[in-house]
Amino acid sequence: MKKRIFPILLILIMVFTSPAYAASTRAAAATPHISFDGTTASCSVFIAADRPTDKIDAVIKLWHGSECIETWEKSSVGELDFKGKVKVTKGQTYQLTVDITLAGKAQPRLSVEKTCK
């Protein structure tokens, strides 16, 4: 009986003292923004990956209702800082959407909506 207890005890010690590694989820901190200067919309997006070596692919679109009026496709590593301008119409509402792929994995779509006044 004593000969069986020692190996079992050794196995239990090894099991309970081994470190557990959680799967890390990669996420990007992203901020889309629209501002207006007269009839010019300034669209900007800043994306920072959680690792400086992560590849970032972004598809940025400006929408007027269901019509996409401008599309930009940008790529970078670690962080992406995008700025673009588009002619718009006063009194209309526009939506800026950002589809991000971070290190090969699609992230949830981000969007912001604003009216040109």
Phi and psi in radians as a Rosetta constraint file:
Dihedral C 1 N 2 CA 2 C 2 CIRCULARHARMONIC -1.105 0.35
Dihedral N 2 CA 2 C 2 N 3 CIRCULARHARMONIC -0.565 0.35
Dihedral C 2 N 3 CA 3 C 3 CIRCULARHARMONIC -1.199 0.35
Dihedral N 3 CA 3 C 3 N 4 CIRCULARHARMONIC -0.460 0.35
Dihedral C 3 N 4 CA 4 C 4 CIRCULARHARMONIC -1.484 0.35
Dihedral N 4 CA 4 C 4 N 5 CIRCULARHARMONIC -0.516 0.35
Dihedral C 4 N 5 CA 5 C 5 CIRCULARHARMONIC -1.178 0.35
Dihedral N 5 CA 5 C 5 N 6 CIRCULARHARMONIC -0.725 0.35
Dihedral C 5 N 6 CA 6 C 6 CIRCULARHARMONIC -1.092 0.35
Dihedral N 6 CA 6 C 6 N 7 CIRCULARHARMONIC -0.853 0.35
Dihedral C 6 N 7 CA 7 C 7 CIRCULARHARMONIC -1.106 0.35
Dihedral N 7 CA 7 C 7 N 8 CIRCULARHARMONIC -0.673 0.35
Dihedral C 7 N 8 CA 8 C 8 CIRCULARHARMONIC -1.146 0.35
Dihedral N 8 CA 8 C 8 N 9 CIRCULARHARMONIC -0.749 0.35
Dihedral C 8 N 9 CA 9 C 9 CIRCULARHARMONIC -1.090 0.35
Dihedral N 9 CA 9 C 9 N 10 CIRCULARHARMONIC -0.713 0.35
Dihedral C 9 N 10 CA 10 C 10 CIRCULARHARMONIC -1.109 0.35
Dihedral N 10 CA 10 C 10 N 11 CIRCULARHARMONIC -0.741 0.35
Dihedral C 10 N 11 CA 11 C 11 CIRCULARHARMONIC -1.128 0.35
Dihedral N 11 CA 11 C 11 N 12 CIRCULARHARMONIC -0.750 0.35
Dihedral C 11 N 12 CA 12 C 12 CIRCULARHARMONIC -1.085 0.35
Dihedral N 12 CA 12 C 12 N 13 CIRCULARHARMONIC -0.722 0.35
Dihedral C 12 N 13 CA 13 C 13 CIRCULARHARMONIC -1.087 0.35
Dihedral N 13 CA 13 C 13 N 14 CIRCULARHARMONIC -0.751 0.35
Dihedral C 13 N 14 CA 14 C 14 CIRCULARHARMONIC -1.130 0.35
Dihedral N 14 CA 14 C 14 N 15 CIRCULARHARMONIC -0.707 0.35
Dihedral C 14 N 15 CA 15 C 15 CIRCULARHARMONIC -1.146 0.35
Dihedral N 15 CA 15 C 15 N 16 CIRCULARHARMONIC -0.783 0.35
Dihedral C 15 N 16 CA 16 C 16 CIRCULARHARMONIC -1.423 0.35
Dihedral N 16 CA 16 C 16 N 17 CIRCULARHARMONIC -0.220 0.35
Dihedral C 16 N 17 CA 17 C 17 CIRCULARHARMONIC -1.811 0.35
Dihedral N 17 CA 17 C 17 N 18 CIRCULARHARMONIC -0.090 0.35
Dihedral C 17 N 18 CA 18 C 18 CIRCULARHARMONIC -1.318 0.35
Dihedral N 18 CA 18 C 18 N 19 CIRCULARHARMONIC 2.429 0.35
Dihedral C 18 N 19 CA 19 C 19 CIRCULARHARMONIC -1.257 0.35
Dihedral N 19 CA 19 C 19 N 20 CIRCULARHARMONIC 2.539 0.35
Dihedral C 19 N 20 CA 20 C 20 CIRCULARHARMONIC -1.783 0.35
Dihedral N 20 CA 20 C 20 N 21 CIRCULARHARMONIC 2.265 0.35
Dihedral C 20 N 21 CA 21 C 21 CIRCULARHARMONIC -1.885 0.35
Dihedral N 21 CA 21 C 21 N 22 CIRCULARHARMONIC 2.160 0.35
Dihedral C 21 N 22 CA 22 C 22 CIRCULARHARMONIC -1.491 0.35
Dihedral N 22 CA 22 C 22 N 23 CIRCULARHARMONIC 2.565 0.35
Dihedral C 22 N 23 CA 23 C 23 CIRCULARHARMONIC -1.230 0.35
Dihedral N 23 CA 23 C 23 N 24 CIRCULARHARMONIC 2.194 0.35
Dihedral C 23 N 24 CA 24 C 24 CIRCULARHARMONIC -1.470 0.35
Dihedral N 24 CA 24 C 24 N 25 CIRCULARHARMONIC 2.358 0.35
Dihedral C 24 N 25 CA 25 C 25 CIRCULARHARMONIC -1.677 0.35
Dihedral N 25 CA 25 C 25 N 26 CIRCULARHARMONIC 2.331 0.35
Dihedral C 25 N 26 CA 26 C 26 CIRCULARHARMONIC -1.583 0.35
Dihedral N 26 CA 26 C 26 N 27 CIRCULARHARMONIC 2.371 0.35
Dihedral C 26 N 27 CA 27 C 27 CIRCULARHARMONIC -2.452 0.35
Dihedral N 27 CA 27 C 27 N 28 CIRCULARHARMONIC 2.692 0.35
Dihedral C 27 N 28 CA 28 C 28 CIRCULARHARMONIC -2.005 0.35
Dihedral N 28 CA 28 C 28 N 29 CIRCULARHARMONIC 2.438 0.35
Dihedral C 28 N 29 CA 29 C 29 CIRCULARHARMONIC -1.540 0.35
Dihedral N 29 CA 29 C 29 N 30 CIRCULARHARMONIC 2.038 0.35
Dihedral C 29 N 30 CA 30 C 30 CIRCULARHARMONIC -2.281 0.35
Dihedral N 30 CA 30 C 30 N 31 CIRCULARHARMONIC 2.464 0.35
Dihedral C 30 N 31 CA 31 C 31 CIRCULARHARMONIC -2.352 0.35
Dihedral N 31 CA 31 C 31 N 32 CIRCULARHARMONIC 1.827 0.35
Dihedral C 31 N 32 CA 32 C 32 CIRCULARHARMONIC -1.535 0.35
Dihedral N 32 CA 32 C 32 N 33 CIRCULARHARMONIC 2.612 0.35
Dihedral C 32 N 33 CA 33 C 33 CIRCULARHARMONIC -2.635 0.35
Dihedral N 33 CA 33 C 33 N 34 CIRCULARHARMONIC 2.463 0.35
Dihedral C 33 N 34 CA 34 C 34 CIRCULARHARMONIC -2.190 0.35
Dihedral N 34 CA 34 C 34 N 35 CIRCULARHARMONIC 2.357 0.35
Dihedral C 34 N 35 CA 35 C 35 CIRCULARHARMONIC -2.379 0.35
Dihedral N 35 CA 35 C 35 N 36 CIRCULARHARMONIC 2.802 0.35
Dihedral C 35 N 36 CA 36 C 36 CIRCULARHARMONIC -2.179 0.35
Dihedral N 36 CA 36 C 36 N 37 CIRCULARHARMONIC 2.457 0.35
Dihedral C 36 N 37 CA 37 C 37 CIRCULARHARMONIC -2.263 0.35
Dihedral N 37 CA 37 C 37 N 38 CIRCULARHARMONIC 1.682 0.35
Dihedral C 37 N 38 CA 38 C 38 CIRCULARHARMONIC 1.158 0.35
Dihedral N 38 CA 38 C 38 N 39 CIRCULARHARMONIC -2.083 0.35
Dihedral C 38 N 39 CA 39 C 39 CIRCULARHARMONIC -1.852 0.35
Dihedral N 39 CA 39 C 39 N 40 CIRCULARHARMONIC 0.426 0.35
Dihedral C 39 N 40 CA 40 C 40 CIRCULARHARMONIC -1.974 0.35
Dihedral N 40 CA 40 C 40 N 41 CIRCULARHARMONIC 2.166 0.35
Dihedral C 40 N 41 CA 41 C 41 CIRCULARHARMONIC -1.631 0.35
Dihedral N 41 CA 41 C 41 N 42 CIRCULARHARMONIC 2.242 0.35
Dihedral C 41 N 42 CA 42 C 42 CIRCULARHARMONIC -1.796 0.35
Dihedral N 42 CA 42 C 42 N 43 CIRCULARHARMONIC 2.020 0.35
Dihedral C 42 N 43 CA 43 C 43 CIRCULARHARMONIC -1.857 0.35
Dihedral N 43 CA 43 C 43 N 44 CIRCULARHARMONIC 2.332 0.35
Dihedral C 43 N 44 CA 44 C 44 CIRCULARHARMONIC -2.460 0.35
Dihedral N 44 CA 44 C 44 N 45 CIRCULARHARMONIC 2.601 0.35
Dihedral C 44 N 45 CA 45 C 45 CIRCULARHARMONIC -2.497 0.35
Dihedral N 45 CA 45 C 45 N 46 CIRCULARHARMONIC 2.270 0.35
Dihedral C 45 N 46 CA 46 C 46 CIRCULARHARMONIC -2.075 0.35
Dihedral N 46 CA 46 C 46 N 47 CIRCULARHARMONIC 2.214 0.35
Dihedral C 46 N 47 CA 47 C 47 CIRCULARHARMONIC -2.199 0.35
Dihedral N 47 CA 47 C 47 N 48 CIRCULARHARMONIC 2.226 0.35
Dihedral C 47 N 48 CA 48 C 48 CIRCULARHARMONIC -2.121 0.35
Dihedral N 48 CA 48 C 48 N 49 CIRCULARHARMONIC 2.112 0.35
Dihedral C 48 N 49 CA 49 C 49 CIRCULARHARMONIC -1.324 0.35
Dihedral N 49 CA 49 C 49 N 50 CIRCULARHARMONIC 2.794 0.35
Dihedral C 49 N 50 CA 50 C 50 CIRCULARHARMONIC -1.356 0.35
Dihedral N 50 CA 50 C 50 N 51 CIRCULARHARMONIC -0.260 0.35
Dihedral C 50 N 51 CA 51 C 51 CIRCULARHARMONIC -2.206 0.35
Dihedral N 51 CA 51 C 51 N 52 CIRCULARHARMONIC 2.393 0.35
Dihedral C 51 N 52 CA 52 C 52 CIRCULARHARMONIC -1.187 0.35
Dihedral N 52 CA 52 C 52 N 53 CIRCULARHARMONIC -0.181 0.35
Dihedral C 52 N 53 CA 53 C 53 CIRCULARHARMONIC -1.763 0.35
Dihedral N 53 CA 53 C 53 N 54 CIRCULARHARMONIC -0.024 0.35
Dihedral C 53 N 54 CA 54 C 54 CIRCULARHARMONIC -1.272 0.35
Dihedral N 54 CA 54 C 54 N 55 CIRCULARHARMONIC 2.331 0.35
Dihedral C 54 N 55 CA 55 C 55 CIRCULARHARMONIC -1.396 0.35
Dihedral N 55 CA 55 C 55 N 56 CIRCULARHARMONIC 2.365 0.35
Dihedral C 55 N 56 CA 56 C 56 CIRCULARHARMONIC -2.030 0.35
Dihedral N 56 CA 56 C 56 N 57 CIRCULARHARMONIC 2.205 0.35
Dihedral C 56 N 57 CA 57 C 57 CIRCULARHARMONIC -2.079 0.35
Dihedral N 57 CA 57 C 57 N 58 CIRCULARHARMONIC 2.287 0.35
Dihedral C 57 N 58 CA 58 C 58 CIRCULARHARMONIC -2.303 0.35
Dihedral N 58 CA 58 C 58 N 59 CIRCULARHARMONIC 2.397 0.35
Dihedral C 58 N 59 CA 59 C 59 CIRCULARHARMONIC -2.009 0.35
Dihedral N 59 CA 59 C 59 N 60 CIRCULARHARMONIC 1.988 0.35
Dihedral C 59 N 60 CA 60 C 60 CIRCULARHARMONIC -1.917 0.35
Dihedral N 60 CA 60 C 60 N 61 CIRCULARHARMONIC 2.237 0.35
Dihedral C 60 N 61 CA 61 C 61 CIRCULARHARMONIC -2.306 0.35
Dihedral N 61 CA 61 C 61 N 62 CIRCULARHARMONIC 2.455 0.35
Dihedral C 61 N 62 CA 62 C 62 CIRCULARHARMONIC -1.859 0.35
Dihedral N 62 CA 62 C 62 N 63 CIRCULARHARMONIC 2.208 0.35
Dihedral C 62 N 63 CA 63 C 63 CIRCULARHARMONIC -2.009 0.35
Dihedral N 63 CA 63 C 63 N 64 CIRCULARHARMONIC 2.500 0.35
Dihedral C 63 N 64 CA 64 C 64 CIRCULARHARMONIC -2.101 0.35
Dihedral N 64 CA 64 C 64 N 65 CIRCULARHARMONIC 1.735 0.35
Dihedral C 64 N 65 CA 65 C 65 CIRCULARHARMONIC 1.183 0.35
Dihedral N 65 CA 65 C 65 N 66 CIRCULARHARMONIC -2.212 0.35
Dihedral C 65 N 66 CA 66 C 66 CIRCULARHARMONIC -1.667 0.35
Dihedral N 66 CA 66 C 66 N 67 CIRCULARHARMONIC 0.078 0.35
Dihedral C 66 N 67 CA 67 C 67 CIRCULARHARMONIC -1.730 0.35
Dihedral N 67 CA 67 C 67 N 68 CIRCULARHARMONIC 2.166 0.35
Dihedral C 67 N 68 CA 68 C 68 CIRCULARHARMONIC -1.440 0.35
Dihedral N 68 CA 68 C 68 N 69 CIRCULARHARMONIC 2.062 0.35
Dihedral C 68 N 69 CA 69 C 69 CIRCULARHARMONIC -1.719 0.35
Dihedral N 69 CA 69 C 69 N 70 CIRCULARHARMONIC -0.255 0.35
Dihedral C 69 N 70 CA 70 C 70 CIRCULARHARMONIC -2.780 0.35
Dihedral N 70 CA 70 C 70 N 71 CIRCULARHARMONIC 2.466 0.35
Dihedral C 70 N 71 CA 71 C 71 CIRCULARHARMONIC -2.302 0.35
Dihedral N 71 CA 71 C 71 N 72 CIRCULARHARMONIC 2.370 0.35
Dihedral C 71 N 72 CA 72 C 72 CIRCULARHARMONIC -2.212 0.35
Dihedral N 72 CA 72 C 72 N 73 CIRCULARHARMONIC 2.384 0.35
Dihedral C 72 N 73 CA 73 C 73 CIRCULARHARMONIC -2.054 0.35
Dihedral N 73 CA 73 C 73 N 74 CIRCULARHARMONIC 2.113 0.35
Dihedral C 73 N 74 CA 74 C 74 CIRCULARHARMONIC -2.272 0.35
Dihedral N 74 CA 74 C 74 N 75 CIRCULARHARMONIC 2.609 0.35
Dihedral C 74 N 75 CA 75 C 75 CIRCULARHARMONIC -2.383 0.35
Dihedral N 75 CA 75 C 75 N 76 CIRCULARHARMONIC 2.633 0.35
Dihedral C 75 N 76 CA 76 C 76 CIRCULARHARMONIC -2.849 0.35
Dihedral N 76 CA 76 C 76 N 77 CIRCULARHARMONIC 3.120 0.35
Dihedral C 76 N 77 CA 77 C 77 CIRCULARHARMONIC -2.196 0.35
Dihedral N 77 CA 77 C 77 N 78 CIRCULARHARMONIC 2.264 0.35
Dihedral C 77 N 78 CA 78 C 78 CIRCULARHARMONIC 1.501 0.35
Dihedral N 78 CA 78 C 78 N 79 CIRCULARHARMONIC -0.982 0.35
Dihedral C 78 N 79 CA 79 C 79 CIRCULARHARMONIC -2.665 0.35
Dihedral N 79 CA 79 C 79 N 80 CIRCULARHARMONIC 2.697 0.35
Dihedral C 79 N 80 CA 80 C 80 CIRCULARHARMONIC -2.336 0.35
Dihedral N 80 CA 80 C 80 N 81 CIRCULARHARMONIC 2.241 0.35
Dihedral C 80 N 81 CA 81 C 81 CIRCULARHARMONIC -2.153 0.35
Dihedral N 81 CA 81 C 81 N 82 CIRCULARHARMONIC 1.859 0.35
Dihedral C 81 N 82 CA 82 C 82 CIRCULARHARMONIC -1.957 0.35
Dihedral N 82 CA 82 C 82 N 83 CIRCULARHARMONIC 2.465 0.35
Dihedral C 82 N 83 CA 83 C 83 CIRCULARHARMONIC -2.459 0.35
Dihedral N 83 CA 83 C 83 N 84 CIRCULARHARMONIC 2.336 0.35
Dihedral C 83 N 84 CA 84 C 84 CIRCULARHARMONIC -2.564 0.35
Dihedral N 84 CA 84 C 84 N 85 CIRCULARHARMONIC 2.713 0.35
Dihedral C 84 N 85 CA 85 C 85 CIRCULARHARMONIC -2.207 0.35
Dihedral N 85 CA 85 C 85 N 86 CIRCULARHARMONIC 2.544 0.35
Dihedral C 85 N 86 CA 86 C 86 CIRCULARHARMONIC -2.526 0.35
Dihedral N 86 CA 86 C 86 N 87 CIRCULARHARMONIC 2.476 0.35
Dihedral C 86 N 87 CA 87 C 87 CIRCULARHARMONIC -1.305 0.35
Dihedral N 87 CA 87 C 87 N 88 CIRCULARHARMONIC 2.354 0.35
Dihedral C 87 N 88 CA 88 C 88 CIRCULARHARMONIC -2.349 0.35
Dihedral N 88 CA 88 C 88 N 89 CIRCULARHARMONIC -3.124 0.35
Dihedral C 88 N 89 CA 89 C 89 CIRCULARHARMONIC -1.995 0.35
Dihedral N 89 CA 89 C 89 N 90 CIRCULARHARMONIC 2.322 0.35
Dihedral C 89 N 90 CA 90 C 90 CIRCULARHARMONIC -1.068 0.35
Dihedral N 90 CA 90 C 90 N 91 CIRCULARHARMONIC 2.545 0.35
Dihedral C 90 N 91 CA 91 C 91 CIRCULARHARMONIC 1.484 0.35
Dihedral N 91 CA 91 C 91 N 92 CIRCULARHARMONIC -0.101 0.35
Dihedral C 91 N 92 CA 92 C 92 CIRCULARHARMONIC -1.734 0.35
Dihedral N 92 CA 92 C 92 N 93 CIRCULARHARMONIC 2.682 0.35
Dihedral C 92 N 93 CA 93 C 93 CIRCULARHARMONIC -1.782 0.35
Dihedral N 93 CA 93 C 93 N 94 CIRCULARHARMONIC 2.384 0.35
Dihedral C 93 N 94 CA 94 C 94 CIRCULARHARMONIC -2.206 0.35
Dihedral N 94 CA 94 C 94 N 95 CIRCULARHARMONIC 2.616 0.35
Dihedral C 94 N 95 CA 95 C 95 CIRCULARHARMONIC -2.191 0.35
Dihedral N 95 CA 95 C 95 N 96 CIRCULARHARMONIC 2.303 0.35
Dihedral C 95 N 96 CA 96 C 96 CIRCULARHARMONIC -1.838 0.35
Dihedral N 96 CA 96 C 96 N 97 CIRCULARHARMONIC 2.137 0.35
Dihedral C 96 N 97 CA 97 C 97 CIRCULARHARMONIC -2.004 0.35
Dihedral N 97 CA 97 C 97 N 98 CIRCULARHARMONIC 2.629 0.35
Dihedral C 97 N 98 CA 98 C 98 CIRCULARHARMONIC -2.354 0.35
Dihedral N 98 CA 98 C 98 N 99 CIRCULARHARMONIC 2.098 0.35
Dihedral C 98 N 99 CA 99 C 99 CIRCULARHARMONIC -1.835 0.35
Dihedral N 99 CA 99 C 99 N 100 CIRCULARHARMONIC 2.106 0.35
Dihedral C 99 N 100 CA 100 C 100 CIRCULARHARMONIC -2.007 0.35
Dihedral N 100 CA 100 C 100 N 101 CIRCULARHARMONIC 2.380 0.35
Dihedral C 100 N 101 CA 101 C 101 CIRCULARHARMONIC -2.039 0.35
Dihedral N 101 CA 101 C 101 N 102 CIRCULARHARMONIC 2.096 0.35
Dihedral C 101 N 102 CA 102 C 102 CIRCULARHARMONIC -2.023 0.35
Dihedral N 102 CA 102 C 102 N 103 CIRCULARHARMONIC 2.058 0.35
Dihedral C 102 N 103 CA 103 C 103 CIRCULARHARMONIC 0.901 0.35
Dihedral N 103 CA 103 C 103 N 104 CIRCULARHARMONIC 0.711 0.35
Dihedral C 103 N 104 CA 104 C 104 CIRCULARHARMONIC 1.481 0.35
Dihedral N 104 CA 104 C 104 N 105 CIRCULARHARMONIC -0.034 0.35
Dihedral C 104 N 105 CA 105 C 105 CIRCULARHARMONIC -1.999 0.35
Dihedral N 105 CA 105 C 105 N 106 CIRCULARHARMONIC 2.232 0.35
Dihedral C 105 N 106 CA 106 C 106 CIRCULARHARMONIC -1.190 0.35
Dihedral N 106 CA 106 C 106 N 107 CIRCULARHARMONIC 2.418 0.35
Dihedral C 106 N 107 CA 107 C 107 CIRCULARHARMONIC -1.850 0.35
Dihedral N 107 CA 107 C 107 N 108 CIRCULARHARMONIC 2.825 0.35
Dihedral C 107 N 108 CA 108 C 108 CIRCULARHARMONIC -1.060 0.35
Dihedral N 108 CA 108 C 108 N 109 CIRCULARHARMONIC 2.528 0.35
Dihedral C 108 N 109 CA 109 C 109 CIRCULARHARMONIC -1.154 0.35
Dihedral N 109 CA 109 C 109 N 110 CIRCULARHARMONIC 2.444 0.35
Dihedral C 109 N 110 CA 110 C 110 CIRCULARHARMONIC -1.957 0.35
Dihedral N 110 CA 110 C 110 N 111 CIRCULARHARMONIC 2.594 0.35
Dihedral C 110 N 111 CA 111 C 111 CIRCULARHARMONIC -2.676 0.35
Dihedral N 111 CA 111 C 111 N 112 CIRCULARHARMONIC 2.741 0.35
Dihedral C 111 N 112 CA 112 C 112 CIRCULARHARMONIC -2.485 0.35
Dihedral N 112 CA 112 C 112 N 113 CIRCULARHARMONIC 2.536 0.35
Dihedral C 112 N 113 CA 113 C 113 CIRCULARHARMONIC -2.229 0.35
Dihedral N 113 CA 113 C 113 N 114 CIRCULARHARMONIC 2.446 0.35
Dihedral C 113 N 114 CA 114 C 114 CIRCULARHARMONIC -2.690 0.35
Dihedral N 114 CA 114 C 114 N 115 CIRCULARHARMONIC 2.669 0.35
Dihedral C 114 N 115 CA 115 C 115 CIRCULARHARMONIC -1.812 0.35
Dihedral N 115 CA 115 C 115 N 116 CIRCULARHARMONIC 2.356 0.35
Dihedral C 115 N 116 CA 116 C 116 CIRCULARHARMONIC -1.366 0.35
Dihedral N 116 CA 116 C 116 N 117 CIRCULARHARMONIC 2.051 0.35
